[in-house]
Amino acid sequence: MKNGFGSSVRVTLFGESHGPYVGAVADGLAPGLPVDPARVQKRMALRAAAGAISTPRREPDEALFVSGVYEGRTTGTPLTVLIANTSAKSADYEKTRAMARPGHADYTAFMKYGGYEDPRGGGHFSGRLTAPLVALGAVALDALGEKGILIGTHIRSLAGIADRDFSDLSRELPALGEKRFAVLDASAGDRMRRAVEEAARAGDSVGGVLQTAVTGLPPGVGEPWFDSVESALSRVLFGIPAVKGVEFGDGFALCGMRGSEANDPFAVENGRVITRTNRNGGVNGGITNGMPLLFNTAVKPTPSIAKPQDTVDFFQTKEAVISVTGRHDPAIVHRARAVVDAVTALVLADLLALRFGTDWLRGAR
């Protein structure tokens, strides 16, 4: 029953959607990293529900760091964050306790935990648990930023409506940091919002794809084979609820190319080794090559919808029909963006610590 990731920097997640708190612990972070409550809350706001395109469940999500911080800096001991659940409505789930909500983990959780799991609001499987990941990720993002490593994610597509790809990373990545609904083309963003609102009115939901870029990573980070940059990131990205696909660089599109197109030719620019294209997303052999790390994350439509769906009562092993009640998002792509940034920062903090040592992230002080 494991609920963590990382080697040098180890993150463990705990809590349930309708329990008193959700939280997380980061063990192995360098001492001396800044923990700025205001900046943490700005990151939390990017994940928070807002407007008609999000769930009506609204909570302040104040991140409370209860260990591992002294005078605004990490101490090097386990960094623990708690976030209170202040708006749970458990009664919404009482009537459907024995029914498997399509697309959810109700049935699989019951089979794994033998009926002892907390079923309210998805329990430990809920996207609610991404809140403490964003809080811890905010600390890692700031530390990486001080080392010149920037992470940014935008909505590449939503409900079949496409945004443009990254072009000028030096300008676009910093600008994405404060946006709740991050797109590169404002007109595409307007159409995406309307599509989400239309799905909500129909009692349905939509999904999309997030595109992430990381600049400033030194070459040589990551391991060959099973602890590659792609492996480490994919493992954690797939842990985010509703993520069903991850691809690096041009990903599946590479399969339709010849090698002469798919390969990234090497060159020297201003005394630095580069590749003239970046179809492989900044990674060769599982190890960073110094080019921007690029990847896409596929987020399925929110499985909780009001439309009637066929299901089963797994207590009585009989077929049934369910219309999911409660407060749910018609799309979670825009909220998942902050989570992708956060876990990317935590995974990279771990990989960098493995490569250069735990204190490298702190720098010289």
Sequence and secondary structure as in RCSB ss.txt:
>XXXX:A:sequence
MKNGFGSSVRVTLFGESHGPYVGAVADGLAPGLPVDPARVQKRMALRAAAGAISTPRREPDEALFVSGVYEGRTT
GTPLTVLIANTSAKSADYEKTRAMARPGHADYTAFMKYGGYEDPRGGGHFSGRLTAPLVALGAVALDALGEKGIL
IGTHIRSLAGIADRDFSDLSRELPALGEKRFAVLDASAGDRMRRAVEEAARAGDSVGGVLQTAVTGLPPGVGEPW
FDSVESALSRVLFGIPAVKGVEFGDGFALCGMRGSEANDPFAVENGRVITRTNRNGGVNGGITNGMPLLFNTAVK
PTPSIAKPQDTVDFFQTKEAVISVTGRHDPAIVHRARAVVDAVTALVLADLLALRFGTDWLRGAR
>XXXX:A:secstr
   EE SSSEEEEEE TTSSEEEEEEES  TT B  HHHHHHHHHHHS  GGGS S       EEEESEETTEE 
SS EEEEEE     GGGGTTTTTB  TTSSHHHHHHHHTT S  GGGGGGSGGGHHHHHHHHHHHHHHHHHTT E
EEEEEEEETTEE      HHHHHHHHTT SS  S HHHHHHHHHHHHHHHHTT    EEEEEEEE   TT S SG
GG HHHHHHHHHTTSTTEEEEEETTGGGGGGS HHHHS  EEEETTEEEES  TTTTEETTEE SS EEEEEEE 
  S  SS EEEEETTTTEEEEE   S   S  HHHHHHHHHHHHHHHHHHHHHHHH GGGGT   
